[in-house]
C-alpha cells in the first residue's frame, strides 16, 4: 500500500464541501483505480453533545459480502480518527483480499 495522505475536503470536492475541520484521506497509487483513491474522511463535530470530538468514516467499499467491522466512529483527537480510517482501510483490503477497493461516489460529498 502506498503512503496515504490527507487534504482538506474542500480542496478535493470543491469549496462548498465541508468546513476547515473536514479532511479526506487519499491513497495516490491504488492499482486499477483513478490516479487518486479517496478512502475516508475525518471531521470535527462543531455543535451538539459531541462538540469537539472527531468523527471518522470510510468512503471506499468493495462488492461482495458485507464488511463485518465498524466503518465509522468518533475519537477525541484528529490523529486518532485518522488512524482509524487507515486501520479500517487496511483491514478492508485484507478482508476482501484485493488491493483496489473502490470509492463510493453516490452523493459526491461522502
Backbone as CSV, one residue per row, in Angstrom:
resi,resn,N_x,N_y,N_z,CA_x,CA_y,CA_z,C_x,C_y,C_z
1,UNK,0.839,-1.183,0.000,0.000,0.000,0.000,0.881,1.242,0.000
2,UNK,0.527,2.177,-0.795,1.305,3.408,-0.877,1.010,4.301,0.325
3,UNK,1.735,5.393,0.405,1.551,6.315,1.517,0.252,7.093,1.362
4,UNK,-0.589,6.979,2.355,-1.859,7.701,2.373,-1.580,9.126,2.826
5,UNK,-2.236,10.080,2.193,-2.085,11.466,2.621,-3.460,12.095,2.771
6,UNK,-3.485,13.280,3.368,-4.739,13.966,3.694,-4.813,15.318,2.999
7,UNK,-6.018,15.683,2.575,-6.296,17.013,2.018,-7.572,17.532,2.671
8,UNK,-7.686,18.845,2.751,-8.965,19.407,3.188,-10.028,18.966,2.188
9,UNK,-11.177,18.579,2.695,-12.246,18.095,1.826,-12.666,19.150,0.812
10,UNK,-12.632,20.408,1.189,-12.992,21.469,0.234,-12.013,21.524,-0.938
11,UNK,-10.756,21.104,-0.731,-9.782,21.059,-1.820,-10.013,19.860,-2.741
12,UNK,-10.710,18.849,-2.238,-10.996,17.649,-3.023,-12.304,17.785,-3.786
13,UNK,-13.367,18.178,-3.088,-14.715,18.189,-3.659,-15.205,19.578,-4.055
14,UNK,-14.475,20.618,-3.701,-14.910,21.979,-4.018,-15.191,22.771,-2.756
15,UNK,-15.204,24.082,-2.889,-15.339,24.967,-1.735,-16.606,24.753,-0.928
16,UNK,-17.678,24.263,-1.560,-18.929,24.090,-0.836,-18.914,22.846,0.056
17,UNK,-17.896,22.013,-0.076,-17.830,20.764,0.685,-17.072,20.949,1.986
18,UNK,-17.700,20.565,3.059,-17.023,20.533,4.337,-16.699,21.892,4.909
19,UNK,-15.960,21.859,5.982,-15.522,23.056,6.677,-14.032,22.903,6.970
20,UNK,-13.405,23.853,7.650,-11.954,23.770,7.876,-11.495,22.558,8.688
21,UNK,-12.412,21.892,9.387,-12.027,20.716,10.165,-12.366,19.415,9.449
22,UNK,-12.647,19.463,8.165,-13.072,18.299,7.383,-11.940,17.905,6.433
23,UNK,-11.429,16.668,6.574,-10.294,16.191,5.791,-10.631,14.872,5.103
24,UNK,-10.079,14.665,3.903,-10.260,13.431,3.138,-8.923,12.709,3.032
25,UNK,-8.933,11.390,3.291,-7.743,10.554,3.149,-7.660,10.059,1.714
26,UNK,-6.457,10.084,1.160,-6.241,9.718,-0.238,-5.079,8.733,-0.336
27,UNK,-5.299,7.672,-1.104,-4.230,6.739,-1.451,-3.878,7.035,-2.907
28,UNK,-2.703,7.601,-3.185,-2.389,8.081,-4.529,-2.095,7.007,-5.569
29,UNK,-1.859,5.775,-5.153,-1.402,4.777,-6.126,-2.158,3.462,-6.014
30,UNK,-3.454,3.501,-6.059,-4.230,2.266,-5.998,-4.233,1.596,-7.360
31,UNK,-3.772,0.359,-7.465,-3.810,-0.342,-8.747,-5.242,-0.451,-9.265
32,UNK,-5.439,-0.174,-10.533,-6.748,-0.318,-11.149,-7.730,0.784,-10.817
33,UNK,-7.275,1.861,-10.205,-8.185,2.949,-9.846,-7.771,4.219,-10.566
34,UNK,-8.538,5.252,-10.353,-8.174,6.561,-10.878,-6.862,6.984,-10.217
35,UNK,-6.254,8.075,-10.675,-4.972,8.486,-10.095,-5.005,8.634,-8.577
36,UNK,-6.107,9.112,-8.036,-6.218,9.224,-6.586,-7.427,8.424,-6.119
37,UNK,-7.254,7.673,-5.046,-8.334,6.876,-4.474,-8.739,7.516,-3.152
38,UNK,-9.954,8.047,-3.072,-10.457,8.634,-1.837,-10.914,7.501,-0.934
39,UNK,-10.387,7.449,0.276,-10.675,6.285,1.109,-11.511,6.589,2.343
40,UNK,-11.412,7.780,2.902,-12.183,8.081,4.102,-12.080,9.543,4.478
41,UNK,-12.827,9.900,5.510,-12.847,11.298,5.958,-12.809,11.365,7.471
42,UNK,-12.280,12.478,7.968,-12.404,12.843,9.380,-12.904,14.275,9.432
43,UNK,-13.749,14.550,10.405,-14.253,15.912,10.592,-14.616,16.104,12.055
44,UNK,-14.461,17.318,12.514,-14.761,17.624,13.905,-16.220,18.041,14.045
45,UNK,-16.875,17.471,15.067,-18.232,17.917,15.390,-18.128,19.336,15.937
46,UNK,-18.852,20.253,15.343,-18.780,21.659,15.744,-19.904,22.070,16.683
47,UNK,-20.948,21.240,16.783,-22.114,21.589,17.591,-22.649,20.342,18.288
48,UNK,-23.540,20.544,19.226,-24.257,19.443,19.857,-23.466,18.729,20.932
49,UNK,-23.994,17.599,21.391,-23.379,16.891,22.517,-22.000,16.312,22.215
50,UNK,-21.661,16.133,20.940,-20.338,15.609,20.586,-19.381,16.710,20.124
51,UNK,-19.725,17.944,20.401,-18.894,19.080,20.000,-17.448,18.858,20.440
52,UNK,-16.530,19.071,19.501,-15.104,18.920,19.777,-14.554,17.542,19.461
53,UNK,-15.411,16.534,19.359,-14.952,15.189,19.026,-14.763,15.062,17.517
54,UNK,-13.973,14.088,17.120,-13.650,13.872,15.707,-14.342,12.620,15.195
55,UNK,-15.164,12.796,14.161,-15.889,11.713,13.512,-15.049,11.200,12.350
56,UNK,-14.969,9.883,12.191,-14.280,9.299,11.044,-15.236,8.368,10.309
57,UNK,-15.057,8.265,8.991,-15.883,7.352,8.200,-15.143,6.950,6.929
58,UNK,-15.513,5.796,6.403,-14.921,5.286,5.174,-15.729,5.751,3.971
59,UNK,-15.042,6.004,2.866,-15.676,6.310,1.594,-15.604,5.078,0.690
60,UNK,-14.497,4.343,0.754,-14.312,3.207,-0.148,-15.115,1.991,0.310
61,UNK,-15.346,1.106,-0.636,-16.083,-0.131,-0.389,-15.644,-1.159,-1.421
62,UNK,-16.189,-2.355,-1.341,-15.882,-3.387,-2.319,-17.105,-4.282,-2.481
63,UNK,-17.386,-4.752,-3.706,-18.504,-5.680,-3.867,-18.205,-6.983,-3.137
64,UNK,-19.222,-7.658,-2.747,-19.040,-8.922,-2.048,-19.757,-8.902,-0.720
65,UNK,-19.346,-9.761,0.191,-20.028,-9.812,1.484,-19.853,-8.508,2.259
66,UNK,-20.807,-8.266,3.135,-20.757,-7.063,3.972,-19.518,-7.088,4.854
67,UNK,-18.814,-5.986,4.908,-17.630,-5.846,5.758,-18.089,-5.900,7.215
68,UNK,-17.579,-6.849,8.032,-18.133,-7.079,9.367,-17.552,-6.216,10.490
69,UNK,-16.846,-5.179,10.161,-16.227,-4.337,11.181,-16.741,-2.907,11.056
70,UNK,-16.612,-2.093,12.108,-17.082,-0.696,12.031,-16.376,0.075,10.922
71,UNK,-17.134,0.911,10.227,-16.578,1.753,9.166,-16.733,3.233,9.496
72,UNK,-17.065,3.531,10.734,-17.121,4.916,11.203,-17.102,4.911,12.721
73,UNK,-16.796,6.054,13.285,-16.756,6.170,14.732,-16.355,7.572,15.148
74,UNK,-16.118,7.738,16.436,-15.764,9.037,16.996,-14.558,8.875,17.906
75,UNK,-13.638,9.813,17.819,-12.432,9.825,18.647,-12.246,11.207,19.261
76,UNK,-11.463,11.276,20.318,-11.216,12.549,20.998,-10.256,13.447,20.218
77,UNK,-9.345,12.835,19.438,-8.337,13.624,18.721,-8.358,13.318,17.230
78,UNK,-8.015,14.315,16.436,-7.990,14.157,14.983,-7.039,13.048,14.554
79,UNK,-5.861,13.004,15.128,-4.894,11.972,14.761,-5.417,10.567,14.994
80,UNK,-6.126,10.371,16.104,-6.705,9.057,16.384,-7.784,8.707,15.366
81,UNK,-8.612,9.683,15.003,-9.646,9.442,13.989,-9.001,9.086,12.647
82,UNK,-7.939,9.786,12.285,-7.228,9.479,11.046,-6.626,8.087,11.055
83,UNK,-6.072,7.681,12.188,-5.520,6.326,12.294,-6.616,5.275,12.122
84,UNK,-7.801,5.547,12.628,-8.920,4.600,12.474,-9.281,4.427,10.996
85,UNK,-9.270,5.525,10.231,-9.548,5.427,8.792,-8.512,4.518,8.129
86,UNK,-7.246,4.742,8.411,-6.181,3.958,7.786,-6.248,2.499,8.231
87,UNK,-6.481,2.254,9.526,-6.615,0.882,10.022,-7.777,0.168,9.336
88,UNK,-8.902,0.849,9.217,-10.076,0.254,8.585,-9.800,-0.039,7.111
89,UNK,-9.139,0.866,6.433,-8.796,0.690,5.019,-7.936,-0.559,4.824
90,UNK,-6.938,-0.718,5.651,-6.056,-1.885,5.548,-6.808,-3.167,5.893
91,UNK,-7.667,-3.082,6.887,-8.461,-4.244,7.274,-9.419,-4.642,6.144
92,UNK,-10.023,-3.651,5.495,-10.916,-3.936,4.362,-10.152,-4.623,3.231
93,UNK,-8.971,-4.114,2.908,-8.167,-4.706,1.837,-7.843,-6.162,2.159
94,UNK,-7.503,-6.437,3.417,-7.228,-7.808,3.826,-8.468,-8.686,3.800
95,UNK,-9.583,-8.161,4.268,-10.837,-8.914,4.313,-11.273,-9.327,2.917
96,UNK,-11.220,-8.386,1.976,-11.662,-8.678,0.617,-10.573,-9.327,-0.233
97,UNK,-9.331,-9.311,0.259,-8.245,-9.922,-0.485,-7.933,-9.220,-1.789
98,UNK,-8.220,-7.920,-1.836,-7.963,-7.149,-3.052,-7.246,-5.856,-2.700
99,UNK,-6.323,-5.441,-3.555,-5.628,-4.190,-3.283,-6.351,-2.959,-3.802
100,UNK,-7.451,-3.153,-4.547,-8.062,-1.989,-5.192,-9.515,-1.786,-4.762
101,UNK,-9.700,-1.348,-3.540,-11.030,-1.009,-3.056,-11.549,0.174,-3.848
102,UNK,-12.828,0.216,-4.067,-13.430,1.271,-4.889,-14.056,2.352,-4.017
103,UNK,-14.058,3.562,-4.527,-14.640,4.692,-3.818,-16.108,4.823,-4.167
104,UNK,-16.928,5.059,-3.151,-18.340,5.345,-3.384,-18.456,6.803,-3.768
105,UNK,-19.194,7.086,-4.820,-19.419,8.470,-5.240,-20.911,8.760,-5.321
106,UNK,-21.701,8.134,-4.462,-23.147,8.268,-4.591,-23.635,9.695,-4.414
107,UNK,-23.152,10.397,-3.400,-23.637,11.757,-3.178,-22.629,12.810,-3.592
108,UNK,-21.396,12.399,-3.815,-20.372,13.360,-4.183,-19.747,14.047,-2.984
109,UNK,-20.351,13.882,-1.817,-19.793,14.515,-0.623,-19.736,13.533,0.532
110,UNK,-19.530,12.249,0.256,-19.366,11.161,1.182,-19.908,11.367,2.499
